[in-house]
Amino acid sequence: MKVYSLKTEQFVNASIQECWSFFSNPRNLQKITPSDMGFEITDFDEKRMYAGQIIQYKVSPLFGIKLGWMTVITVVKEESYFVDEQRFGPYTLWHHKHFFEEKDNGVLMTDLIHYALPLGFLGRIMNTLVVKNKLKSIFNYRTIKVDELFNA
């Protein structure tokens, strides 16, 4: 299995408390996800983020095909970082770490994703041709939306 990674960093002009409150709330994910992803939360207990929390979505990552996606929050360190992992969905592996580091006049937010695709050789081709670029475009979109929300 080939494992890929993607790392993004963004400065957010907000307090650590404001950042944490926004990014640790799964309801806000839709606000920073491109509409062509068809992102929709289908099951969420509406509780404050905690380790063991399960969140289910519908997404259309490629070609408009709706897929179910279940993630579990595996680790939470308040106002510092959290980790979500896919349990069911389009990836063979999805491990997403969200880090928040207080800086002068704001927060450095870092996302580190490790992912793998099914189908062996075909999955590697799909990553090269489609998936890698799609993930980059999703996170580029997020950068723009976060700038609009916090850095304007």
BELJOZI-V108882 format. One line per field, one symbol per residue. ss: DSSP state (a for helix, b for strand, c for the rest). psi: psi as a letter, one per 40 degrees, with the letter a starting at -180 (. if undefined). burial: b if it has 9 or more other C-alpha atoms within 8 Angstrom, else e. A space follows every 10 residues. Layout:
ss = ???
psi = ???
burial = ???
This chain:
ss = cccbbbbbbb bbcccaaaaa aaaccaaaaa aaccaaaccb bbbccccccc cccbbbbbbc ccccccbbbb bbbbbbbccc bbbbbbbbcc bbbbbbbbbb bbbccbbbbb bbbbbbbccc aaaaaaaaaa aaaaaaaaaa aaaaaaaaaa ac
psi = hhhiihhiih hhgiiddddd ddeehddedd dehideefhh hehheeiihi hehhhiihig dhfehhiihh ihhdhhhhfd iihihhdiae idhhhhhhih hhihfahhhh hhhhiiiieb dddddddddd dddddddddd dddddddddd e.
burial = eebeebeeee ebbbbbeebb eebebeebbb ebbbeebbbe beebeeeebe bebbbbbbbb beebebbbbb bbbbbbeeeb bbbbbbebbe bbbbbbbbbb bbeeebbbbb bbbbbbbeeb eebbebbbee bbbbebebbe bbbebbbeeb ee
